[in-house]
Amino acid sequence: MDIDRRRASRALAALLASAGGAFSSLVHAQQGVSRILVGFPAGGSVDATARRLAESWRARTGTTTVVEQKVGAGGRIALATTKDAPPDGLTLLLSPSSMFTIYPHVFKRLQYRPAADFIAVTPVALSTCGFMVGPKVPESVKTLRQFAEWAKGRPEAEGYASPAAGAMPHFLGNQFARAAGIALTHVPYRGAAPGLQDVMGGQVASGCFSVGDCLPHVPTGRVRVLGVTDARRSRFLPDVPTFEEQGFAGIHGVESYGLFLPAKTPAAQVDRINDLARQAVREGSVVEALAKLGFEPVSSTPDEYARQLAQERERWAPVVAASGFSSEE
């Protein structure tokens, strides 16, 4: 009899604990996001953006939002973790759009389906890329055309750096090389920092990186940005013309950094997080923090963002195919 009572007591306790946990999760989901997953190391631009959002939400809702790194596989581990999380509004992903628009054309064994496994909530920031050179290239080279003329037939000009194989800068650099008729070999790095260091150190002649990554180094003269990949000039580098202005039409790439939820997350949760994010990117402190990263604040509805990603996914397909690059991963 005592054994039966103890078993019944334990079962009741487990049931109450389970119910209490579910109730707590429901209340928490109604009040604020519990964690934002990022697929890149602490201190980077994605992590910094997530922390600014978390601070804004904490101030507005009074709840704690934790930023959690799931680093590895070029950000894909964070996506896989988000995909498998319960669709309760408690787990959110902040990710560059490349994982949803370019990776499907690059990696043959993705652990996620970009459109089916996620709900696109809203973009929060935009980042343009720039093609840049370091001290290996003469200071007389000031434009993309001049670089192309200098690089022809020069073995020392053949390598161009990017933050990762399969990332947007990789393919933008490849597009430029083909359009300019020059032989440039892609040199991938594990992140922007080591790639930029090699460009600035003269180990690699050129590179394609986000404008935000190179901004701290432009005033020193250690890197010179020759062109930006937006349809218009970057407000952070207003003197640098676009690729199109320099005669390279069709070379365009702007990375959005967006918020995503697991598929089947209730619409009320999606709308709540969308509203929190849209309010955050209008706050002066958040706008200022994003500007330091070279990011432009932006927001949209979930439907608008989903359509944008679908259009981008279609646009990048022939670009990746033309590069000849793919991965068995």
HUTA-V437877 format. One record per backbone hydrogen bond with DSSP energy under -0.5 kcal/mol. CO is the residue of the C=O (numbers start at 1). NH is the residue of the N-H. E is the energy in kcal/mol with one decimal. If there is no record, write none. Layout:
# HUTA-V437877
co->[CO	CO]
nh->[NH	NH]
e->[E	E]
This chain:
# HUTA-V437877
co->[1	2	3	4	5	6	7	8	9	10	11	12	13	14	15	16	17	18	19	20	21	22	23	24	25	26	27	28	34	35	35	36	37	38	39	41	44	45	46	47	48	49	50	51	52	53	54	55	56	57	58	64	66	66	68	70	72	72	73	75	76	77	78	79	80	81	82	86	87	90	90	91	92	93	93	95	96	97	97	98	98	102	102	103	103	106	107	112	113	117	118	119	119	122	124	125	126	127	128	129	130	130	131	131	132	133	134	138	140	143	144	145	146	147	148	151	153	154	155	158	159	160	161	162	163	164	167	167	168	169	170	171	172	173	174	175	176	177	177	182	184	185	186	187	189	191	192	193	194	195	196	197	198	198	199	205	206	207	209	210	210	211	212	214	214	215	215	217	217	217	218	224	224	227	228	229	234	237	239	241	242	243	243	244	247	248	250	253	255	256	256	257	257	258	259	259	260	261	262	266	266	267	268	269	270	271	272	273	274	275	276	277	279	280	283	284	285	286	287	288	289	290	290	291	296	301	302	303	304	305	306	307	308	309	310	311	312	313	314	315	316	317	318	319	320	320	321	327]
nh->[5	6	7	8	9	10	11	12	13	14	15	16	17	18	19	20	21	22	23	24	25	26	27	28	29	30	31	32	66	37	92	68	94	70	72	44	48	49	50	51	52	53	54	55	56	57	58	59	60	61	62	66	36	68	38	78	75	77	76	79	80	81	82	83	84	85	85	88	266	35	92	262	37	95	260	258	99	100	101	102	103	105	106	106	107	327	110	114	117	263	120	121	261	259	298	257	296	255	211	229	132	209	226	227	207	224	137	141	142	147	148	149	150	151	152	154	155	157	158	185	206	187	208	189	191	167	170	171	172	173	174	175	176	177	178	179	180	181	182	184	186	160	188	162	191	195	196	197	198	199	200	201	203	204	202	134	161	132	130	213	214	215	216	217	218	218	219	221	222	223	221	133	226	131	243	253	237	240	241	228	246	246	248	247	249	251	252	129	127	97	258	124	125	95	121	122	93	119	265	269	270	271	272	273	274	275	276	277	278	279	280	281	282	283	287	288	289	290	291	292	293	293	295	294	126	305	306	307	308	309	310	311	312	313	314	315	316	317	318	319	320	321	322	323	324	325	324	108]
e->[-2.4	-2.7	-2.5	-2.6	-2.8	-2.6	-2.5	-2.5	-2.5	-2.6	-2.3	-2.7	-2.7	-2.5	-2.7	-3.2	-2.7	-2.5	-2.7	-2.8	-2.6	-2.3	-2.5	-2.7	-2.9	-1.7	-1.3	-2.9	-2.4	-0.5	-2.0	-2.8	-2.5	-3.1	-1.0	-1.6	-2.6	-2.1	-2.4	-2.2	-1.7	-2.1	-2.5	-2.3	-2.1	-2.6	-2.3	-2.1	-1.8	-3.1	-1.9	-0.5	-2.9	-0.6	-2.2	-0.6	-1.1	-1.4	-1.5	-1.1	-2.4	-2.4	-2.2	-2.7	-1.6	-0.5	-1.2	-2.1	-0.7	-1.5	-0.5	-0.5	-3.7	-0.5	-2.4	-2.7	-1.1	-2.1	-1.7	-2.2	-2.6	-1.9	-0.7	-1.4	-2.5	-3.0	-0.6	-0.6	-2.5	-1.7	-0.5	-0.7	-2.1	-2.7	-1.3	-2.7	-2.2	-2.8	-2.8	-2.4	-0.6	-1.9	-2.8	-1.1	-2.3	-2.5	-1.9	-1.9	-0.8	-2.0	-2.4	-2.2	-2.3	-2.8	-1.3	-2.2	-0.7	-1.6	-1.4	-4.7	-1.1	-2.9	-2.8	-1.4	-2.8	-1.4	-0.6	-1.2	-2.2	-2.4	-1.6	-2.5	-2.2	-2.3	-2.3	-2.6	-2.6	-1.0	-2.2	-0.9	-0.5	-2.5	-0.5	-1.5	-1.4	-1.0	-3.0	-2.2	-1.7	-1.8	-3.0	-1.8	-1.8	-1.6	-0.9	-1.8	-2.5	-3.1	-3.1	-0.5	-1.1	-1.5	-0.5	-1.6	-1.2	-0.6	-0.7	-0.6	-1.0	-0.7	-1.5	-2.2	-0.6	-2.5	-1.8	-2.4	-0.8	-1.9	-0.6	-1.4	-1.0	-0.6	-2.6	-1.9	-0.7	-1.2	-1.1	-0.9	-2.5	-2.4	-0.6	-3.2	-1.2	-2.4	-2.7	-1.0	-2.7	-2.9	-1.3	-0.7	-1.9	-2.7	-2.0	-2.4	-2.4	-2.3	-2.2	-2.6	-2.5	-2.0	-2.1	-2.2	-1.1	-1.8	-2.6	-2.4	-2.0	-2.6	-2.1	-1.5	-0.6	-0.9	-2.8	-1.4	-2.0	-2.3	-2.5	-2.1	-2.3	-2.5	-2.0	-2.3	-2.4	-2.7	-1.8	-2.1	-2.3	-0.8	-0.6	-0.6	-2.6	-2.2	-2.3	-1.2	-0.9	-0.8	-0.8	-2.0]
